[in-house]
Amino acid sequence: MSAASAVAGVVVGARQPGEVAHNAALLAHAIPARLWEDLKAAGLLPGDAPVPAAPG
């Protein structure tokens, strides 16, 4: 299982249609691949946690 298949998205507290649209637009932002390794190194993510594969 990959992180991408484990969690498709999280929307908390959206009340207005504009908030839903804004949250959907945020999904288009790229998450730097280095973030996952930084989180693991800081102990904020288990070392064996599945993470998205690096592009390429």
C-alpha positions as MATLAB code, in Angstrom:
seq = 'MSAASAVAGVVVGARQPGEVAHNAALLAHAIPARLWEDLKAAGLLPGDAPVPAAPG';
ca = [
       0.000    0.000    0.000;
       1.272    3.463   -0.796;
       0.537    6.676    1.043;
      -1.344    7.881   -2.012;
      -3.769    4.959   -1.858;
      -4.084    5.053    1.932;
      -5.340    8.651    2.119;
      -7.040   10.353   -0.783;
      -7.656   13.640    0.998;
      -8.804   15.316    4.164;
     -11.285   18.170    4.367;
     -12.032   19.487    7.839;
     -14.654   22.074    8.635;
     -15.658   23.121    5.121;
     -18.960   24.971    5.465;
     -19.254   27.047    2.326;
     -18.946   25.985   -1.326;
     -16.019   28.386   -1.688;
     -14.134   26.544    1.048;
     -14.632   23.244   -0.751;
     -13.381   24.791   -4.001;
     -10.362   26.247   -2.194;
      -9.545   22.896   -0.587;
      -9.825   21.165   -3.957;
      -7.447   23.704   -5.490;
      -4.898   22.971   -2.759;
      -4.678   19.394   -4.039;
      -2.917   20.734   -7.133;
       0.063   21.957   -5.072;
       3.087   19.679   -5.295;
       4.511   18.303   -2.053;
       8.316   18.297   -2.195;
       9.655   14.713   -2.191;
      12.235   15.711    0.420;
       9.450   16.453    2.933;
       8.836   12.760    3.595;
      12.492   12.044    4.408;
      12.663   15.156    6.594;
       9.584   14.003    8.529;
      11.130   10.554    9.017;
      14.472   12.047   10.103;
      12.681   14.246   12.660;
      10.826   11.233   14.051;
       7.482   12.678   12.978;
       6.840    9.813   10.565;
       7.823    6.179   11.147;
      10.866    5.152    9.131;
       8.915    2.387    7.405;
       5.865    4.528    6.606;
       4.822    4.314    2.944;
       5.392    7.570    1.105;
       4.763    8.664   -2.485;
       7.428    7.626   -4.951;
       9.738   10.328   -6.256;
       8.838   11.463   -9.778;
      10.848   10.057  -12.610;
];
